[in-house]
Amino acid sequence: MTNALLISQSDFDLLQTHLIRSGSNLSEFNKTKLKDELKTAKVVKDKDLPENIASLNSVVQIKNIESGQVFKFQLVLPGEANFAEHRVSVFAPIGVALLGYPIGSEIQWEMPDGLKTFEIISCESPQKKS
């Protein structure tokens, strides 16, 4: 968790916009954490982002460290989010928390039910497969 984010320019822009937007659904803890992460983030061209980094359209599998529960979903734009289809908005608390982190990272983030720690188990970037 001490490593700086490695994030694509488009994901960086999405998070910056979300952060400054009035009415953002982020808690004060998460706003502060995100501001700090974005200040130190290494921003790369979209095409140069490694596939093991969570980004928009990635399919990620994470584990809740406390409960051991595993979740798999795709990070999508808000208009494409559909919980039943395992498509989570990048602006949902878990989406914001994961962007820019590689497989193996443990991320601590405040969720609606309290502070949680998740580990990224796998990450696939469909747009990069060819």
C-alpha positions in Angstrom: 0.0 0.0 0.0 3.0 2.3 0.2 3.7 2.3 -3.5 2.4 5.1 -5.6 -0.5 4.5 -8.0 0.3 3.6 -11.6 -2.6 4.9 -13.5 -3.6 5.7 -17.0 -4.2 9.3 -18.0 -7.9 8.6 -18.7 -8.4 6.9 -15.3 -6.5 9.8 -13.6 -8.8 12.3 -15.3 -11.9 10.3 -14.3 -10.8 10.3 -10.6 -9.8 14.0 -10.7 -13.2 14.9 -12.1 -15.0 12.7 -9.5 -13.0 14.2 -6.7 -13.8 17.8 -7.5 -17.4 17.2 -8.4 -19.8 18.5 -5.9 -22.0 15.8 -4.5 -19.3 13.1 -4.7 -20.3 10.0 -2.8 -16.8 9.8 -1.1 -16.4 10.0 2.7 -14.0 12.5 4.1 -11.5 9.7 4.8 -11.7 8.5 1.2 -11.5 12.0 -0.3 -8.3 12.7 1.7 -6.8 9.3 0.8 -7.6 9.7 -2.9 -6.2 13.3 -3.0 -3.0 12.0 -1.5 -2.8 9.1 -3.9 -3.4 11.3 -6.9 -0.7 13.7 -5.9 2.0 11.0 -6.0 0.5 8.8 -8.8 2.6 7.9 -11.8 0.4 8.7 -14.8 1.1 6.9 -18.1 -0.5 6.8 -21.5 -3.5 4.5 -21.6 -1.7 2.1 -24.0 1.3 1.9 -21.7 -0.6 0.8 -18.6 0.4 -2.8 -17.6 -2.4 -5.4 -17.7 -2.0 -6.2 -14.0 -3.2 -2.8 -13.0 -6.9 -2.2 -12.2 -8.4 0.3 -14.6 -11.6 1.1 -16.3 -13.1 -2.1 -17.9 -10.7 -4.4 -16.0 -12.2 -7.6 -14.6 -10.9 -7.8 -11.1 -11.1 -10.4 -8.4 -10.6 -9.2 -4.8 -10.6 -10.8 -1.4 -11.9 -9.2 1.8 -8.9 -9.8 4.1 -11.1 -9.9 7.3 -13.9 -12.2 6.0 -12.1 -14.1 3.3 -15.0 -13.4 0.9 -13.9 -13.2 -2.8 -15.6 -11.0 -5.3 -15.2 -10.8 -9.1 -16.5 -7.9 -11.1 -15.8 -5.5 -14.0 -15.1 -1.8 -13.4 -17.3 0.2 -15.7 -18.6 3.7 -16.2 -21.7 4.5 -14.0 -24.2 4.2 -16.8 -23.0 0.6 -17.5 -23.0 -0.6 -13.9 -25.3 -3.6 -13.1 -24.7 -5.5 -9.9 -26.6 -8.6 -11.2 -24.1 -8.7 -14.1 -21.1 -8.1 -11.8 -20.4 -4.7 -13.3 -19.4 -2.1 -10.7 -19.1 1.6 -11.3 -15.6 3.0 -11.1 -17.1 5.7 -8.9 -18.5 3.2 -6.3 -16.3 3.2 -3.2 -14.6 -0.1 -4.2 -14.1 1.1 -7.8 -12.4 4.3 -6.7 -10.3 2.2 -4.2 -8.9 -0.2 -6.8 -8.0 2.0 -9.8 -4.3 2.1 -10.3 -3.3 -0.8 -8.1 -1.6 -4.0 -9.3 -2.4 -7.7 -8.5 -1.2 -8.5 -5.0 -1.9 -5.1 -3.6 -3.8 -4.7 -0.3 -6.0 -1.6 -0.3 -7.7 -0.2 2.8 -10.7 1.9 2.0 -13.8 3.1 3.9 -16.9 1.3 2.7 -20.5 2.0 3.7 -20.1 -0.7 6.4 -16.8 0.6 7.7 -13.1 0.5 7.0 -12.2 -2.7 5.0 -9.0 -4.2 3.5 -9.0 -5.9 0.2 -6.4 -7.8 -1.7 -6.4 -7.8 -5.5 -6.2 -11.5 -6.6 -6.4 -11.1 -10.3 -6.9 -8.4 -12.9 -7.7 -8.8 -16.6 -7.9 -5.9 -19.1 -10.2 -7.0 -21.9 -9.4 -3.9 -24.1 -5.7 -4.9 -24.2 -6.2 -8.5 -25.4 -5.5 -8.9 -29.0 
